[in-house]
Amino acid sequence: MKTLEKQRVVVVGGASGIGLAVAAAAAREGALVDVHDVDPAAVARVKDTLPRGRHRVVDILDEAAVVNAFDEPGPLDHVYVAAGFAGASSIVDGDLAAQWRIIDVRLKGSAHVVRAASKRMRPAGSFTLTGGVSTDRPAKGSWAINVSTAATEQLTRTLAVELAPLRFNAVAPGWTDTPMWDRVLGPNKAQVFSDVAQTLLTKRLSRPDEVAEAVLFLMRTEAITGEVLHVDGGGRIA
């Protein structure tokens, strides 16, 4: 089986959750892994666990900062954009600016990364973006997340055509046990996860390492482009 040994991989949003799982999995295969993340403390921790890479604190909504982060010597093989966060609000109330930020991080942030990184990408290189189960199963009260995952998946297909032969794919996680949900759900997390698990065909949530394996599969497989790989326990069809 082809591995990522000696390939250069950048994981944007790679200091926690699914992004960190991807960074760690790629490193175990022998890749040289760079991590970009907006959280300085998390980036500092990654420097201890993945010391071989070039790790940077970057806000992907700041295009100049993204350009600077990718202004490094040497070609790139793969980029995974994991950056994103959750938030729930009706479109007719709540903080609309905060809801737009959810969309901007996924869509505008991904565009910034692609513009900056594509110049360094090897001809057989790949980008993997992050969609989600909400594209097919929009959740009430989460309009910004629903729109952001759908837009990112369409961006994936569009860029696969526009920037070929560079490859563009997306991974679409369902409910996955990551630290993000600790912040969002607080003490209700265990009960919410238990209730959600009963709605899934697999009767359990996905793990970050399972989503990471899907991302690495898309990186390794040079015959795949323009695809969305679902890792959602059957959530979109249950």
Secondary structure, DSSP 8 states (H G I E B T S, - for coil): ----TT-EEEEET-SSHHHHHHHHHHHHTT-EEEEEES-HHHHHHHHHHSTTS--EE--TT-HHHHHHHT--SS-EEEEEE-------B-TTSS-HHHHHHHHHHHHHHHHHHHHHHGGGEEEEEEEEEE--GGGTS--TTBHHHHHHHHHHHHHHHHHHHHTTTSEEEEEEE-SB--HHHHHHHGGGHHHHHHHHHTTSTTSS-B-HHHHHHHHHHHHH-TT--S-EEEESTTTTT-
